Amino acid sequence: MAEWLQRWLDNHQGAPSTVTGYADHMRRYLTPLPGHLLLAEVSVAHVEEMFAVIAREHQEAGRRLSAATLDRIRATLRAALNAALRAGLVEENPASLVALPPTRRPRAVVWTAARVQHWRKTGERPAVAVWTVALTAQFPDAIAAHRL
């Protein structure tokens, strides 16, 4: 599988940023985890195990792993295996059959005076916050002296 992934990447005609992302996914996840398998042996179970290992390693290291990152890793593998499918090297694409955990988007909260005070005291802030009309109106005055 690692050989196929490298050959696929070397011949991939895409935007440089896409190819860079694919190469990163291959280096960090796809080559070390299922890369040792024969291409035709890769199954849904192998792909599911790969995602379980990725999640476990991030959790053990105390790093956040977003659902979007998992989706992008799966998209890389799915694209490579779709190319193998078109080339007749595999009979199905197991990456297309894997269901990732559903994502929960953070709920936006209003940036109230109490939340501002908490942020100033602790540095902690909500993942998504919206300003009130009053705070929005204060913003231009607050940055008037800023060079930008």
MDTraj code that builds the backbone (N, CA, C; nanometers):
import mdtraj as md
import numpy as np

residues = "MET ALA GLU TRP LEU GLN ARG TRP LEU ASP ASN HIS GLN GLY ALA PRO SER THR VAL THR GLY TYR ALA ASP HIS MET ARG ARG TYR LEU THR PRO LEU PRO GLY HIS LEU LEU LEU ALA GLU VAL SER VAL ALA HIS VAL GLU GLU MET PHE ALA VAL ILE ALA ARG GLU HIS GLN GLU ALA GLY ARG ARG LEU SER ALA ALA THR LEU ASP ARG ILE ARG ALA THR LEU ARG ALA ALA LEU ASN ALA ALA LEU ARG ALA GLY LEU VAL GLU GLU ASN PRO ALA SER LEU VAL ALA LEU PRO PRO THR ARG ARG PRO ARG ALA VAL VAL TRP THR ALA ALA ARG VAL GLN HIS TRP ARG LYS THR GLY GLU ARG PRO ALA VAL ALA VAL TRP THR VAL ALA LEU THR ALA GLN PHE PRO ASP ALA ILE ALA ALA HIS ARG LEU".split()
xyz = np.array([
    [0.0823, -0.1194, 0.0000],
    [0.0000, 0.0000, 0.0000],
    [0.0866, 0.1256, 0.0000],
    [0.1934, 0.1264, 0.0796],
    [0.2800, 0.2444, 0.0853],
    [0.3366, 0.2768, -0.0527],
    [0.3734, 0.1741, -0.1276],
    [0.4264, 0.1962, -0.2620],
    [0.3199, 0.2589, -0.3521],
    [0.1972, 0.2073, -0.3446],
    [0.0906, 0.2634, -0.4269],
    [0.0637, 0.4091, -0.3894],
    [0.0575, 0.4374, -0.2600],
    [0.0310, 0.5743, -0.2158],
    [0.1357, 0.6707, -0.2712],
    [0.2623, 0.6285, -0.2667],
    [0.3687, 0.7155, -0.3158],
    [0.3588, 0.7345, -0.4667],
    [0.3325, 0.6272, -0.5388],
    [0.3187, 0.6367, -0.6845],
    [0.1997, 0.7258, -0.7206],
    [0.0884, 0.7068, -0.6493],
    [-0.0305, 0.7895, -0.6733],
    [0.0003, 0.9367, -0.6491],
    [0.0686, 0.9655, -0.5374],
    [0.1006, 1.1047, -0.5051],
    [0.1961, 1.1645, -0.6084],
    [0.2963, 1.0875, -0.6489],
    [0.3930, 1.1369, -0.7474],
    [0.3263, 1.1739, -0.8796],
    [0.2166, 1.1056, -0.9136],
    [0.1476, 1.1298, -1.0403],
    [0.0220, 1.2142, -1.0262],
    [-0.0071, 1.2598, -0.9046],
    [-0.1310, 1.3347, -0.8811],
    [-0.1193, 1.4758, -0.9378],
    [-0.2166, 1.5108, -1.0191],
    [-0.2214, 1.6443, -1.0783],
    [-0.3227, 1.7269, -1.0008],
    [-0.2764, 1.8009, -0.9049],
    [-0.3672, 1.8826, -0.8252],
    [-0.2973, 2.0095, -0.7815],
    [-0.3721, 2.0910, -0.7117],
    [-0.3153, 2.2150, -0.6589],
    [-0.2014, 2.1815, -0.5635],
    [-0.0968, 2.2636, -0.5614],
    [0.0168, 2.2361, -0.4720],
    [-0.0244, 2.2211, -0.3258],
    [-0.1196, 2.3006, -0.2813],
    [-0.1617, 2.2904, -0.1412],
    [-0.2316, 2.1571, -0.1139],
    [-0.3062, 2.1068, -0.2123],
    [-0.3725, 1.9769, -0.1973],
    [-0.2686, 1.8661, -0.1909],
    [-0.1721, 1.8703, -0.2801],
    [-0.0669, 1.7687, -0.2825],
    [0.0130, 1.7725, -0.1516],
    [0.0384, 1.8911, -0.1002],
    [0.1102, 1.9040, 0.0277],
    [0.0289, 1.8402, 0.1400],
    [-0.1013, 1.8641, 0.1422],
    [-0.1872, 1.8026, 0.2435],
    [-0.1893, 1.6518, 0.2308],
    [-0.1999, 1.6008, 0.1082],
    [-0.1967, 1.4570, 0.0860],
    [-0.0649, 1.3984, 0.1359],
    [0.0462, 1.4648, 0.1035],
    [0.1775, 1.4153, 0.1455],
    [0.1890, 1.4120, 0.2975],
    [0.1344, 1.5123, 0.3629],
    [0.1363, 1.5156, 0.5101],
    [0.0556, 1.3999, 0.5674],
    [-0.0625, 1.3746, 0.5139],
    [-0.1443, 1.2626, 0.5618],
    [-0.0733, 1.1300, 0.5387],
    [-0.0074, 1.1168, 0.4253],
    [0.0659, 0.9931, 0.3976],
    [0.1806, 0.9746, 0.4962],
    [0.2572, 1.0819, 0.5194],
    [0.3728, 1.0729, 0.6086],
    [0.3313, 1.0433, 0.7528],
    [0.2277, 1.1120, 0.7989],
    [0.1892, 1.1012, 0.9400],
    [0.1007, 0.9818, 0.9715],
    [0.0140, 0.9420, 0.8771],
    [-0.0864, 0.8420, 0.9113],
    [-0.0914, 0.7217, 0.8180],
    [-0.1000, 0.7458, 0.6883],
    [-0.1312, 0.6375, 0.5959],
    [-0.0144, 0.5418, 0.5732],
    [0.1065, 0.5920, 0.5634],
    [0.2202, 0.5023, 0.5443],
    [0.2548, 0.4261, 0.6727],
    [0.2605, 0.4923, 0.7890],
    [0.2950, 0.4175, 0.9098],
    [0.1889, 0.3161, 0.9539],
    [0.0620, 0.3446, 0.9310],
    [-0.0423, 0.2570, 0.9854],
    [-0.0810, 0.1454, 0.8881],
    [-0.1539, 0.1724, 0.7790],
    [-0.1869, 0.0605, 0.6901],
    [-0.0864, 0.0410, 0.5769],
    [0.0219, 0.1186, 0.5754],
    [0.1171, 0.1155, 0.4647],
    [0.1834, -0.0182, 0.4421],
    [0.1941, -0.1004, 0.5459],
    [0.2615, -0.2302, 0.5334],
    [0.1731, -0.3363, 0.4660],
    [0.0440, -0.3090, 0.4555],
    [-0.0484, -0.4064, 0.3978],
    [-0.0361, -0.4102, 0.2455],
    [-0.0712, -0.5243, 0.1890],
    [-0.0838, -0.5320, 0.0444],
    [-0.2074, -0.4521, 0.0059],
    [-0.2002, -0.3823, -0.1037],
    [-0.3087, -0.2947, -0.1458],
    [-0.4420, -0.3693, -0.1520],
    [-0.4424, -0.4879, -0.2087],
    [-0.5660, -0.5642, -0.2241],
    [-0.6184, -0.6181, -0.0903],
    [-0.5368, -0.6160, 0.0138],
    [-0.5784, -0.6673, 0.1447],
    [-0.6466, -0.5624, 0.2318],
    [-0.6358, -0.4364, 0.1968],
    [-0.6897, -0.3304, 0.2820],
    [-0.8419, -0.3444, 0.2895],
    [-0.8926, -0.3505, 0.4123],
    [-1.0353, -0.3708, 0.4340],
    [-1.0942, -0.2557, 0.5147],
    [-1.2246, -0.2570, 0.5260],
    [-1.2929, -0.1586, 0.6098],
    [-1.2408, -0.1690, 0.7528],
    [-1.2211, -0.2903, 0.8001],
    [-1.1712, -0.3099, 0.9369],
    [-1.0333, -0.2464, 0.9547],
    [-0.9459, -0.2575, 0.8545],
    [-0.8137, -0.1950, 0.8625],
    [-0.8265, -0.0426, 0.8710],
    [-0.9126, 0.0131, 0.7896],
    [-0.9298, 0.1586, 0.7884],
    [-0.9908, 0.2054, 0.9200],
    [-1.0893, 0.1333, 0.9711],
    [-1.1486, 0.1688, 1.1000],
    [-1.0452, 0.1618, 1.2117],
    [-0.9612, 0.0584, 1.2098],
    [-0.8558, 0.0455, 1.3100],
    [-0.7563, 0.1606, 1.2996],
    [-0.7239, 0.2013, 1.1759],
    [-0.6335, 0.3140, 1.1566],
    [-0.6897, 0.4390, 1.2242],
    [-0.8183, 0.4663, 1.2034],
    [-0.8784, 0.5847, 1.2651],
    [-0.8834, 0.5722, 1.4167],
    [-0.9043, 0.4520, 1.4675],
    [-0.9033, 0.4317, 1.6129],
    [-0.7643, 0.4598, 1.6698],
    [-0.6609, 0.4151, 1.5997],
    [-0.5230, 0.4398, 1.6439],
    [-0.4915, 0.5893, 1.6404],
    [-0.5315, 0.6564, 1.5336],
    [-0.5076, 0.8010, 1.5223],
    [-0.5737, 0.8733, 1.6379],
    [-0.6986, 0.8417, 1.6657],
    [-0.7710, 0.9074, 1.7753],
    [-0.7048, 0.8789, 1.9094],
    [-0.6661, 0.7526, 1.9317],
    [-0.6028, 0.7145, 2.0579],
    [-0.4688, 0.7859, 2.0765],
    [-0.3878, 0.7932, 1.9711],
    [-0.2574, 0.8594, 1.9807],
    [-0.2724, 1.0085, 2.0100],
    [-0.3685, 1.0729, 1.9466],
    [-0.3908, 1.2153, 1.9735],
    [-0.4376, 1.2362, 2.1168],
    [-0.5266, 1.1500, 2.1624],
    [-0.5784, 1.1633, 2.2990],
    [-0.4668, 1.1419, 2.4008],
    [-0.3850, 1.0395, 2.3807],
    [-0.2751, 1.0112, 2.4738],
    [-0.1728, 1.1237, 2.4767],
    [-0.1542, 1.1901, 2.3644],
    [-0.0582, 1.3010, 2.3573],
    [-0.1199, 1.4327, 2.4038],
    [-0.2504, 1.4301, 2.4340],
    [-0.3174, 1.5516, 2.4789],
    [-0.3411, 1.6514, 2.3675],
    [-0.3427, 1.6023, 2.2425],
    [-0.3663, 1.6902, 2.1280],
    [-0.5108, 1.6774, 2.0836],
    [-0.5666, 1.7887, 2.0421],
    [-0.7038, 1.7898, 1.9923],
    [-0.7061, 1.7340, 1.8506],
    [-0.8056, 1.6538, 1.8226],
    [-0.8223, 1.5974, 1.6891],
    [-0.9632, 1.6301, 1.6432],
    [-0.9731, 1.7128, 1.5407],
    [-1.1055, 1.7540, 1.4940],
    [-1.1623, 1.6512, 1.3972],
    [-1.2934, 1.6508, 1.3883],
    [-1.3610, 1.5641, 1.2927],
    [-1.3219, 1.6024, 1.1496],
    [-1.2962, 1.7301, 1.1276],
    [-1.2558, 1.7752, 0.9943],
    [-1.1219, 1.7136, 0.9549],
    [-1.0304, 1.6995, 1.0500],
    [-0.9016, 1.6368, 1.0209],
    [-0.9215, 1.4918, 0.9808],
    [-1.0059, 1.4204, 1.0553],
    [-1.0345, 1.2808, 1.0200],
    [-1.0981, 1.2730, 0.8814],
    [-1.1876, 1.3641, 0.8511],
    [-1.2502, 1.3663, 0.7190],
    [-1.1467, 1.3880, 0.6094],
    [-1.0504, 1.4773, 0.6339],
    [-0.9478, 1.5038, 0.5323],
    [-0.8545, 1.3837, 0.5138],
    [-0.8209, 1.3155, 0.6234],
    [-0.7374, 1.1955, 0.6126],
    [-0.8110, 1.0896, 0.5314],
    [-0.9396, 1.0716, 0.5622],
    [-1.0188, 0.9733, 0.4872],
    [-1.0295, 1.0142, 0.3406],
    [-1.0449, 1.1432, 0.3135],
    [-1.0532, 1.1903, 0.1749],
    [-0.9251, 1.1593, 0.0985],
    [-0.8104, 1.1733, 0.1639],
    [-0.6828, 1.1401, 0.0998],
    [-0.6778, 0.9924, 0.0657],
    [-0.7105, 0.9089, 0.1635],
    [-0.7080, 0.7642, 0.1402],
    [-0.8118, 0.7246, 0.0347],
    [-0.9287, 0.7844, 0.0423],
    [-1.0348, 0.7531, -0.0539],
    [-0.9911, 0.7899, -0.1961],
    [-0.9275, 0.9046, -0.2131],
    [-0.8810, 0.9462, -0.3454],
    [-0.7754, 0.8496, -0.3994],
    [-0.6823, 0.8087, -0.3145],
    [-0.5775, 0.7164, -0.3585],
    [-0.6364, 0.5801, -0.3944],
    [-0.7311, 0.5339, -0.3138],
    [-0.7914, 0.4040, -0.3419],
    [-0.8879, 0.4097, -0.4601],
    [-0.9495, 0.5244, -0.4849],
    [-1.0307, 0.5388, -0.6055],
    [-0.9435, 0.5271, -0.7301],
    [-0.8245, 0.5828, -0.7243],
    [-0.7315, 0.5700, -0.8370],
    [-0.6897, 0.4242, -0.8548],
    [-0.6691, 0.3532, -0.7442],
    [-0.6348, 0.2103, -0.7528],
    [-0.7519, 0.1302, -0.8094],
    [-0.8724, 0.1688, -0.7737],
    [-0.9930, 0.1035, -0.8266],
    [-1.0027, 0.1230, -0.9786],
    [-0.9795, 0.2469, -1.0226],
    [-0.9821, 0.2759, -1.1674],
    [-0.8726, 0.1990, -1.2419],
    [-0.7597, 0.1778, -1.1741],
    [-0.6491, 0.1050, -1.2370],
    [-0.6685, -0.0466, -1.2303],
    [-0.7748, -0.0924, -1.1653],
    [-0.8016, -0.2354, -1.1554],
    [-0.7177, -0.3059, -1.0509],
    [-0.6594, -0.2311, -0.9571],
    [-0.5731, -0.2916, -0.8556],
    [-0.6503, -0.3385, -0.7321],
    [-0.7679, -0.2842, -0.7122],
    [-0.8546, -0.3261, -0.6018],
    [-0.9969, -0.3394, -0.6556],
    [-1.0796, -0.4147, -0.5829],
    [-1.2175, -0.4362, -0.6266],
    [-1.3161, -0.3411, -0.5608],
    [-1.2778, -0.2827, -0.4482],
    [-1.3637, -0.1860, -0.3810],
    [-1.2765, -0.0876, -0.3038],
    [-1.3362, 0.0211, -0.2639],
    [-1.2645, 0.1232, -0.1886],
    [-1.3148, 0.1216, -0.0440],
    [-1.2390, 0.0586, 0.0469],
    [-1.2860, 0.0490, 0.1854],
    [-1.2947, 0.1845, 0.2557],
    [-1.2182, 0.2820, 0.2116],
    [-1.2250, 0.4142, 0.2740],
    [-1.3609, 0.4797, 0.2489],
    [-1.4253, 0.4436, 0.1385],
    [-1.5570, 0.4984, 0.1083],
    [-1.6661, 0.4375, 0.1955],
    [-1.6373, 0.3233, 0.2556],
    [-1.7382, 0.2515, 0.3333],
    [-1.7279, 0.2773, 0.4835],
    [-1.6241, 0.3462, 0.5254],
    [-1.6032, 0.3715, 0.6675],
    [-1.6881, 0.4900, 0.7123],
    [-1.7565, 0.4716, 0.8231],
    [-1.8364, 0.5798, 0.8812],
    [-1.7582, 0.6390, 0.9978],
    [-1.7290, 0.7662, 0.9878],
    [-1.6596, 0.8349, 1.0968],
    [-1.7625, 0.8849, 1.1973],
    [-1.7184, 0.9103, 1.3211],
    [-1.8129, 0.9603, 1.4210],
    [-1.8734, 1.0931, 1.3768],
    [-1.9999, 1.1141, 1.4105],
    [-2.0621, 1.2414, 1.3732],
    [-1.9951, 1.3578, 1.4441],
    [-1.9984, 1.4710, 1.3803],
    [-1.9351, 1.5891, 1.4387],
    [-2.0378, 1.6737, 1.5107],
    [-1.9935, 1.7367, 1.6167],
    [-2.0778, 1.8309, 1.6891],
    [-2.0103, 1.9660, 1.6838],
    [-2.0754, 2.0575, 1.6187],
    [-2.0197, 2.1918, 1.6085],
    [-2.0405, 2.2648, 1.7403],
    [-1.9439, 2.3493, 1.7783],
    [-1.9627, 2.4267, 1.9013],
    [-2.0783, 2.5250, 1.8859],
    [-2.1511, 2.5422, 1.9921],
    [-2.2643, 2.6347, 1.9915],
    [-2.2139, 2.7753, 2.0203],
    [-2.2559, 2.8690, 1.9406],
    [-2.2148, 3.0084, 1.9602],
    [-2.2809, 3.0633, 2.0863],
    [-2.2048, 3.1416, 2.1601],
    [-2.2573, 3.2086, 2.2796],
    [-2.2375, 3.3587, 2.2628],
    [-2.3188, 3.4342, 2.3324],
    [-2.3078, 3.5802, 2.3262],
    [-2.1925, 3.6241, 2.4147],
    [-2.1109, 3.7133, 2.3633],
    [-1.9930, 3.7656, 2.4328],
    [-2.0408, 3.8732, 2.5304],
    [-2.0811, 3.8285, 2.6474],
    [-2.1370, 3.9184, 2.7488],
    [-2.0263, 3.9799, 2.8331],
    [-2.0635, 4.0771, 2.9148],
    [-1.9664, 4.1412, 3.0044],
    [-1.9039, 4.0377, 3.0974],
    [-1.9838, 3.9445, 3.1464],
    [-1.9313, 3.8409, 3.2366],
    [-1.8296, 3.7522, 3.1642],
    [-1.8566, 3.7188, 3.0385],
    [-1.7621, 3.6361, 2.9631],
    [-1.6347, 3.7139, 2.9321],
    [-1.6474, 3.8419, 2.9033],
    [-1.5296, 3.9260, 2.8798],
    [-1.4449, 3.9305, 3.0061],
    [-1.5090, 3.9489, 3.1189],
    [-1.4369, 3.9543, 3.2471],
    [-1.3661, 3.8214, 3.2730],
    [-1.4336, 3.7109, 3.2486],
    [-1.3731, 3.5783, 3.2668],
    [-1.2530, 3.5613, 3.1736],
    [-1.2665, 3.6056, 3.0481],
    [-1.1567, 3.5957, 2.9518],
    [-1.0364, 3.6781, 2.9969],
    [-1.0613, 3.7996, 3.0434],
    [-0.9508, 3.8845, 3.0892],
    [-0.8808, 3.8253, 3.2101],
    [-0.9555, 3.7577, 3.2944],
    [-0.9001, 3.6990, 3.4169],
    [-0.8233, 3.5697, 3.3886],
    [-0.8781, 3.4844, 3.2989],
    [-0.8205, 3.3510, 3.2802],
    [-0.7561, 3.3279, 3.1431],
    [-0.7923, 3.4093, 3.0467],
    [-0.7445, 3.3858, 2.9101],
    [-0.8306, 3.2848, 2.8355],
    [-0.9274, 3.2248, 2.9029],
    [-1.0157, 3.1273, 2.8397],
    [-1.1296, 3.1997, 2.7690],
    [-1.1647, 3.1475, 2.6520],
    [-1.2759, 3.2067, 2.5787],
    [-1.3555, 3.0953, 2.5125],
    [-1.4823, 3.1233, 2.4824],
    [-1.5636, 3.0224, 2.4145],
    [-1.5084, 2.9934, 2.2749],
    [-1.5372, 2.8743, 2.2247],
    [-1.4917, 2.8381, 2.0904],
    [-1.5545, 2.9296, 1.9853],
    [-1.6805, 2.9622, 2.0041],
    [-1.7507, 3.0507, 1.9115],
    [-1.8301, 3.1500, 1.9949],
    [-1.8035, 3.2782, 1.9735],
    [-1.8749, 3.3825, 2.0474],
    [-1.9126, 3.4937, 1.9511],
    [-2.0251, 3.5549, 1.9769],
    [-2.0707, 3.6665, 1.8943],
    [-2.0861, 3.7895, 1.9834],
    [-2.0583, 3.9040, 1.9247],
    [-2.0705, 4.0292, 1.9987],
    [-2.2161, 4.0737, 2.0046],
    [-2.2458, 4.1458, 2.1116],
    [-2.3750, 4.2135, 2.1190],
    [-2.3661, 4.3381, 2.0306],
    [-2.4802, 4.4008, 2.0052],
    [-2.4830, 4.5243, 1.9265],
    [-2.3981, 4.6303, 1.9962],
    [-2.4082, 4.6385, 2.1298],
    [-2.3327, 4.7385, 2.2053],
    [-2.1820, 4.7164, 2.1906],
    [-2.1367, 4.5928, 2.2011],
    [-1.9934, 4.5646, 2.1850],
    [-1.9479, 4.5946, 2.0429],
    [-2.0281, 4.5606, 1.9462],
    [-1.9945, 4.5901, 1.8072],
    [-1.9794, 4.7405, 1.7868],
    [-2.0672, 4.8171, 1.8474],
    [-2.0601, 4.9632, 1.8352],
    [-1.9364, 5.0201, 1.9043],
    [-1.8889, 4.9556, 2.0099],
    [-1.7701, 5.0024, 2.0825],
    [-1.6408, 4.9724, 2.0068],
    [-1.6425, 4.8738, 1.9225],
    [-1.5211, 4.8279, 1.8563],
    [-1.4469, 4.9373, 1.7792],
    [-1.5116, 5.0150, 1.6933],
    [-1.4370, 5.1180, 1.6185],
    [-1.3659, 5.2188, 1.7106],
    [-1.4312, 5.2559, 1.8200],
    [-1.3663, 5.3491, 1.9148],
    [-1.2471, 5.2824, 1.9832],
    [-1.2608, 5.1539, 2.0143],
    [-1.1557, 5.0839, 2.0859],
    [-1.0302, 5.0675, 2.0013],
    [-1.0440, 5.0624, 1.8711],
    [-0.9266, 5.0416, 1.7843],
    [-0.8871, 5.1669, 1.7077],
    [-0.9482, 5.2770, 1.7374],
    [-0.9221, 5.4009, 1.6623],
    [-0.7736, 5.4380, 1.6584],
    [-0.7019, 5.4131, 1.7658],
    [-0.5596, 5.4495, 1.7721],
    [-0.4684, 5.3438, 1.7109],
    [-0.5226, 5.2297, 1.6751],
    [-0.4406, 5.1210, 1.6180],
    [-0.3945, 5.1594, 1.4783],
    [-0.2723, 5.1251, 1.4412],
    [-0.2159, 5.1663, 1.3139],
    [-0.2857, 5.1038, 1.1936],
    [-0.3490, 4.9907, 1.2121],
    [-0.4185, 4.9274, 1.0990],
    [-0.5629, 4.9724, 1.0946],
])
top = md.Topology()
chain = top.add_chain()
for i, resn in enumerate(residues, 1):
    res = top.add_residue(resn, chain, resSeq=i)
    for name in ("N", "CA", "C"):
        top.add_atom(name, md.element.get_by_symbol(name[0]), res)
traj = md.Trajectory(xyz[None], top)
